[in-house]
């Protein structure tokens, strides 16, 4: 498996993660439905959606981390609750 295979695997994992987060907030759809909707978009739109969701997740985690270990653990707990 070459670099393209690895890059494709990372891209699929990132798209799946973004779809799961969006589906957990958008209560009418499953993560598979959201992922298929994202996959049907042009590659540029997919990159914007996935990048935006992951960037928002990073910024939120950084804000919670400002409160130290307790803040970061609270963020992780909230992420588990939202995704579940």
Buried (B, 14 or more C-beta within 10 A) or exposed (E): EEEEEEEEEEBEEBBBBBBBBBBBEEEEBEBEEBBEBBEEEEEEEBBEBBEEBBEEBEEEBEEBBEEEEEBBEEBEEEBEEEEE
